[in-house]
Amino acid sequence: FFFVFEMLQGDVEECTLSLEAARPRGYDSVDSTAASTVPASRAPLTGRMCSIGLVVMALAGALLWYHPSAQSGAAGLWAPTATASARPLTIPAPTPARRPPRAVPQSSMASLPAVPPLPASASGAEGPPAAGPAATGLALPFGIRSVAAVLFGVCVAVRVRALRAMFAEERVAFAMAAGAGESTDGDIKVPEGFTPPEPKKFSIPEGQTLRVILATLPAMFRFWNGALVNSWSPSIAEDDDGKSYSLLRAAGRRVAEKSATLPATRPEQPIQIWEFQGCPFCRKVREAACVLDLDVQYFPCPKGGPTYRPEAKGKGWNTFPHMIDPNTGTELGESADIVAYLFERYGGGAAVPFLCSSNPLNTTSLFLASLARAGGGSRYVPARQPAQPLELWAYEPSPFSVIARETLCELELPHILHYCPRGSVHRDEVFERTGTFQVPYLEDPNTGVKMFESTAIAKYLYDVYAK
């Protein structure tokens, strides 16, 4: 499974490498000049990935359709189950008592005549008796079902990537219109005439419905883990005249949300983690940090990145993610150890939840979630390094947060992520800063820009930092 995952991800990334350098996907109107420079045909790429998806689907279907049976070659998946014919209940006739047979002396056994074998017509056939019909129906071993499920997940991921490739022309055109590829290594500055967009709650940018749906797939595979703070506890409280965030206010009351186990005080300094967006084990740690309502400073390590990935290798770190807690000096390099440490240190005595623990279901769903994005945010796009880390308020299952964070990762921009699941104290922070709450919310101390809207954030990051 690891081999198939790496092979498919590498194949998709290699054949889309020419497009990965233009992933800002700014969503303003595109002029005809930029659009005319886009490659006209993406059919070979889309057809190739659709073909891979069909082959994987056929293999998974074959595993489900054929499985070894006790006496027969195969049994169909949809074959009818064997049924027993009913017969009336009868009382057996009493058997007359018989005297036990007389014992035959051993010496006289040799004088007994040999019993001739039955003819073929009497026995029906030579050799062992023919086996009766094998029971049919769905009786698959667990291992085959697991492999088939994984293959179906791979198929869905590749097919989704093919759909994304269909819109590659638009992405390239948007990138050119945004100015990606035209910037030089000058000073970091805001584009002339830039104005942050107004936040629009519960709305999808025009023409971006499919993109948001695709960004939702990882959360579906992970059962929306990270949407709620650990031990989420809603309640009805008195209204505070709009001084804090609340989902609903009415009749002098408001819905208050908090964690029943997390301590009120948070770590003094953000946890530091080296990771990259497309790694399933990195996602496991990100989800744990999200449900614990932590502040985390991320150092993105996309493939080909010249800064943090070489830094990690230079320190002898062989795996991602890698964590350093500046509050205690603890340094860990395994996802399971990091999750256990975070819950022990900052979980308020709570046990590690099932969706954050190490088990086969989590491992499979984490890989499927990563495959659904086909390595989004895992390839480096040349960019300038900021003097100070950017700050982002978001939470892991949000599709809009995925769009913004993939851009931060592929540009290798260090950032402090303030997680905002339901019940988080960070929701009040955003409300106090802006008078409303919506994610993602970005603050760039290098330019002074503060803005909402995921697609606008992605476009802004490319305009300012991409080379």
Order of alpha helices (4+ residues) and beta strands (2+ residues): alpha-alpha-alpha-alpha-alpha-alpha-alpha-alpha-beta-beta-beta-beta-alpha-beta-alpha-beta-beta-alpha-alpha-beta-alpha-beta-alpha-beta-beta-alpha
